[in-house]
Amino acid sequence: MKRSEINAVIREFEAMLADYRYFLPPYLSFTPEEWKGKSHEFDEIRDNALGWDVTDYGLGDFSKVGFALITLRNGNLKQKDKYPKTYAEKLLYIREGQYSPMHFHWNKMEDIINRGGGTVLIRVYNSTPDEQLDKGGDVTVHVDGRTYTVPAGTQVPLKPGESITITPYLYHDFEVEPGTGPVLLGEVSQCNDDEHDNRFLESVGRFPTIEEDEAAYRLLCNEYPAAE
């Protein structure tokens, strides 16, 4: 991705949050220059990859596959004594026409919440013992206190205010219902570990390769300089 594209989507994300009067912690407005002077007081942000995140899954076509997100809070399974939180919270911004690939989590349970905008479609499948799609079995879904079953591959629509619980080993992907516009999603979950707890059906990457065509507007969560 070009840095200019990353900057643009972060600005779009900020604008949507402003429209919905969703206020962010101060560190999310730090400039790259301001980050250079931050001490070890900010290590929780660095160590737990809190902050801005833009991914194209390494596929190089962000307009079709990818989204932007903010990790607001998270524990750290490698440093439980230092960071004992057992929970995480994220915000996600997905445009109409974008897609997040099919995956499940071995350990993490999460709620995906439509915080505003268009309608998000969450497609669900059970997994087989060899971690493939169970294309024949009905799927039990939990949507805002309602438990029911749907056929494998059903896209569960979530309008603003609605949410779905994603349990371990439940395959899911998501995209925006055409014609409804971009979506602001929330995620509330157990401690998040992107490095070890994502099982994608197809092999994908994590962070984009960045072409530096302009200066960074915000640093991504994997770009923080070491503490002075």
C-alpha positions in Angstrom: 0.0 0.0 0.0 1.1 3.6 -0.5 1.5 5.7 2.6 -0.9 8.2 1.1 -3.6 5.5 0.9 -3.0 4.6 4.6 -3.1 8.3 5.6 -6.4 8.8 3.6 -8.2 5.8 5.2 -7.1 6.9 8.7 -8.5 10.3 8.1 -11.7 8.7 6.8 -11.9 6.6 10.0 -11.3 9.7 12.2 -14.1 11.6 10.3 -16.6 8.7 10.9 -15.7 8.6 14.6 -16.2 12.4 14.8 -19.6 12.0 13.1 -20.7 9.5 15.8 -19.0 11.5 18.6 -16.8 8.6 19.5 -13.8 10.1 21.3 -10.4 8.4 21.3 -7.5 8.2 23.8 -4.9 11.0 23.4 -2.1 8.8 22.1 -4.1 8.1 18.9 -3.5 11.7 17.8 0.2 11.6 18.4 2.2 12.6 15.4 5.3 10.6 14.3 7.5 13.4 15.7 5.7 13.3 19.0 6.3 9.5 19.3 10.0 10.0 19.0 10.1 11.6 22.5 7.8 9.1 24.3 9.4 7.4 27.3 8.8 3.9 28.8 5.6 5.3 30.3 4.0 4.4 27.0 5.4 0.8 26.8 1.9 -0.8 27.2 1.0 0.8 23.9 4.2 -0.4 22.2 4.2 -3.9 23.7 0.5 -4.7 23.1 0.3 -3.1 19.6 -2.3 -0.6 20.6 -3.3 2.0 18.1 -3.8 2.4 14.4 -3.7 -0.6 12.1 -4.4 -0.8 8.4 -4.2 -4.2 6.7 -4.5 -5.4 3.1 -3.6 -9.0 4.3 -0.5 -8.7 2.2 -2.6 -9.1 -1.0 -2.0 -5.6 -2.3 -5.6 -4.7 -3.1 -6.9 -2.7 -0.1 -10.0 -1.5 -2.0 -11.2 -5.1 -2.2 -9.6 -7.0 0.7 -8.7 -5.3 4.0 -9.9 -2.8 6.5 -8.7 -0.3 9.1 -8.8 -0.8 12.8 -7.8 0.6 16.2 -6.8 -1.6 19.1 -7.9 0.4 22.1 -7.0 -2.0 24.9 -5.5 -5.5 25.2 -3.6 -7.8 27.5 -0.5 -9.7 26.5 -0.4 -13.5 26.8 3.5 -13.5 26.7 3.7 -11.0 29.5 0.8 -11.8 31.8 2.5 -10.5 34.9 3.2 -7.1 33.4 0.0 -6.9 31.4 -2.7 -9.0 33.2 -5.8 -7.8 31.2 -7.7 -10.8 29.9 -9.8 -8.7 27.5 -9.5 -6.6 24.4 -11.4 -3.9 22.6 -11.2 -2.7 19.0 -12.8 -0.4 16.5 -13.0 -1.4 12.9 -13.7 0.7 9.7 -14.7 -1.2 6.6 -15.8 0.4 3.3 -18.4 -0.9 1.0 -16.8 -3.2 -1.4 -14.1 -4.5 1.0 -13.9 -8.0 2.4 -12.3 -9.6 5.4 -11.2 -13.2 4.7 -12.6 -16.3 6.2 -11.0 -17.3 9.5 -11.5 -18.5 13.0 -9.8 -18.2 16.4 -8.6 -21.2 18.4 -9.0 -19.5 21.7 -10.6 -16.1 21.5 -14.3 -15.4 21.9 -15.5 -12.1 20.6 -18.5 -10.0 20.0 -18.7 -8.1 16.8 -20.9 -5.0 17.1 -22.2 -2.7 14.4 -21.6 0.8 16.0 -23.0 2.8 13.1 -23.2 3.2 9.3 -24.3 0.5 6.9 -25.2 -3.1 7.4 -22.3 -5.6 7.9 -22.8 -9.2 6.7 -21.1 -11.9 8.8 -20.9 -15.2 7.0 -20.5 -18.3 9.3 -19.5 -21.9 9.1 -18.6 -24.5 11.6 -15.1 -26.0 11.3 -14.3 -29.7 10.7 -11.9 -31.7 12.8 -9.2 -30.9 10.2 -10.0 -27.2 10.4 -11.8 -26.9 7.1 -15.2 -25.5 6.3 -18.1 -27.7 7.4 -20.3 -26.9 4.4 -23.2 -29.1 5.5 -23.8 -28.5 9.2 -26.2 -25.9 10.6 -24.5 -23.2 12.6 -25.8 -22.0 16.0 -25.5 -18.2 16.2 -25.9 -15.9 19.2 -27.2 -12.5 18.2 -28.0 -10.0 21.0 -29.4 -12.6 23.4 -31.2 -14.6 20.7 -29.9 -18.1 20.0 -30.9 -19.8 16.7 -29.5 -21.9 13.9 -28.8 -21.0 10.3 -27.6 -23.1 7.3 -23.8 -23.3 6.7 -22.6 -20.2 4.8 -25.4 -17.9 5.9 -24.6 -14.2 6.0 -26.0 -12.9 9.2 -26.8 -9.2 8.7 -26.0 -6.7 11.5 -27.6 -3.3 11.4 -26.4 -0.4 13.6 -26.7 -1.5 17.3 -26.8 -5.2 16.6 -24.0 -7.7 17.4 -23.0 -11.3 17.1 -20.9 -13.6 19.3 -18.1 -15.4 17.6 -17.0 -18.5 19.5 -13.7 -20.4 19.0 -13.5 -22.5 15.9 -16.4 -20.7 14.2 -15.3 -19.7 10.8 -16.4 -16.2 9.8 -15.8 -13.5 7.2 -17.4 -10.1 6.7 -18.3 -7.5 4.2 -20.7 -4.6 3.8 -24.2 -5.0 2.3 -24.0 -3.2 -1.1 -25.7 0.2 -1.1 -25.6 0.7 2.7 -22.3 2.6 3.0 -19.2 2.2 5.2 -19.5 0.6 8.7 -18.0 1.4 12.1 -17.6 -1.9 14.0 -16.7 -2.6 17.6 -15.1 -5.7 18.8 -15.1 -6.8 22.5 -13.2 -10.0 23.2 -10.9 -12.0 25.3 -7.2 -11.1 25.1 -6.2 -10.7 21.4 -3.2 -12.5 19.9 -3.0 -11.9 16.2 0.3 -13.7 15.9 -0.9 -17.1 17.2 -4.7 -17.2 17.3 -5.8 -16.6 13.7 -6.6 -19.6 11.5 -7.3 -18.3 8.0 -8.8 -20.6 5.5 -6.5 -19.3 2.8 -3.0 -18.1 3.5 -2.7 -14.4 3.9 -0.3 -11.8 5.4 -0.8 -9.4 8.3 0.7 -6.0 7.6 1.0 -4.2 4.3 4.2 -3.5 2.4 4.3 0.3 2.4 5.5 2.5 -0.4 6.5 5.8 1.2 5.1 8.3 -1.2 4.4 10.9 1.5 5.0 11.5 5.2 3.1 9.4 7.7 0.1 11.1 9.2 -0.2 8.6 12.1 2.2 5.7 13.0 0.7 2.2 12.7 0.8 0.0 15.7 3.9 -1.9 14.4 5.9 1.3 13.7 6.5 2.9 17.1 10.1 4.0 17.9 11.8 2.5 21.0 11.5 4.5 24.2 14.2 7.1 24.8 
